[in-house]
């Protein structure tokens, strides 16, 4: 039968395999070995060293004197110290952006003085002669010298009441300032000479002439009791 023949053929094939027929093995693919090359390391960028900054030269130390020209005395001045020896100190004024007012060259110690300055605001520059005219370095102010006050008093008689009949007179006051006395408080000055009557004696009082927060003159005075 046809079915029997097919079975027999299958058995014969199996038998041949069992009897040692060789089957050629399938070769496996060989994996090639690839050497990995490390990526190059970037060289560090050197940090630039900043150039040292030049230390600015501090301005000289200034000391001003007052202007006494209104009383036929010496005008004001400005003295400087701690300057660079040989540097020029030039003052401009009075008034900001004013004209040339005076100059001095610092000595071997870095000191110098500019005189003949009247009351007002000034600017100055400070430079080596080769750098003339330089740039404005700072400013300063010359104030008027205060006028010494003249104080006169009259005595107060006895038994004239609590106020008394003595007086105190101030001369040399500056109009526009205030005169502060304990028994009157702050009084605006309207004249260079002011008198305050009705003072009892004996008594000693303090006074101060002020211009805003600035004390122009201060001291004490005494109203005496009249003899007898």
C-alpha positions, 0 to 999 in steps of 0.5 A, a space after each residue: 500500500 502507498 501508506 506503508 511505503 511512506 512509513 518505511 522510507 521515514 524509518 530508513 532515514 532515521 536509521 541512517 542518522 542513527 548509524 553515524 551519518 555526519 551532519 555538517 555543523 553551521 558555523 557561528 559568526 565570529 565577533 570582531 574585537 574593536 578596541 575603544 579609543 578614549 576621547 581626548 581630555 580637553 586641556 584646562 584654559 588657564 585663568 588670566 591673572 588680572 593686572 593690579 589696579 593702581 591705588 589712587 593717591 588720597 587727597 591732602 589733608 586741609 586746614 583752613 583759617 578764617 577771613 579777617 579782612 572785614 576787620 582789616 586783619 589777614 585774609 583766610 588761608 588753606 594749609 595742606 599736609 600729606 601731599 606728594 612732595 613737588 606736587 602743585 596745589 591750585 585753588 579756584 574761587 571764591 565760588 564754585 567754578 571760580 577763577 584762579 585764587 592761589 597756588 603752592 608747591 608742596 615741600 619735601 614733607 608734602 606740606 604747603 599753604 595758600 594765603 590771601 583767600 576771602 570768604 567763600 567756597 573754593 575748589 582745588 586740584 592737586 597734580 604733578 607739574 607734568 600733568 598740569 592743569 590736572 582735574 579738580 580734586 576737592 573743595 573747601 570753604 573759608 569763613 569770616 572770622 567772628 567779631 569779638 563781642 563787647 559786653 557792658 553792664 550796669 548795676 541793679 539797685 536794691 529794692 526795685 522789684 524782682 526784675 531789677 533795673 540793671 542792663 546788659 549791652 552786646 556790641 559786635 553782633 552779627 545781624 541775622 544770628 540769634 542771641 541766646 540768654 537764659 532769661 530771654 531765650 533765643 532772640 533774633 539779632 537785628 542790630 550789631 548792638 543789642 541792649 537788654 534792660 531790667 536785669 536784677 543784680 547780682 547775677 551771672 548769666 551765660 550767653 551764646 551767639 549762634 548761626 543755625 547749629 554753629 556757635 559763633 561766640 559764647 561766654 558769661 556776664 555779670 550784672 552787679 548790685 549797685 553799692 549802698 
